[in-house]
Amino acid sequence: RVPYVPAGGLSLVDVRDLAPAVLSAMHSKEAEGRGFCLGANNMPIIDFFRHLETVSGVPRCRTWVPYVLGWSVIAALHKVTSALGKPYHVDPVLVEMANHYWYVDATSAERVLGFRARPLPETLHDTCAYIAADGHRMGLPYGVPPPPSPLTQPRPPTMSKL
């Protein structure tokens, strides 16, 4: 659960696209001694949650809080709970970072390494499907619903455990 949507932005990329680019960088003479930004799908965090809601069917957080208010509340909660010996699980530094835009330009990685990122809906759909099938291995409850999407064939209904 996300208490509110921060104002920042991020760059999302599928690990299945990262791995071949990293291998290419390790074996390419042109890549030797260079660093590459491997990212794609730059977007505001609120747009990420919109995409995730569309793919997963799980309602997104619709609360937007200005940075100063969000940081102040989290910092106060952190100080009070730390004084009580039970630190709040969200660090104010994380709140500050979430309000910046962490966009990446992968143009040189595309040219030198052949890096290509798949579309975000595909990544999110596959991730949601993985969590639905194997989420229990990550400590999530059984029965996480599969994502509704035209990208896959509908599953036949199953009987739930009583």
Secondary structure, DSSP 8 states (H G I E B T S, - for coil): --SSB-S-EEE---HHHHHHHHHHHHH-TTTTT--------EEEHHHHHHHHHHHH-------B--HHHHHHHHHHHHHHHHHTT---SS-HHHHHHHTSB-----HHHHHHH------HHHHHHHHHHHHHHHGGGGT--TT------TTS----------
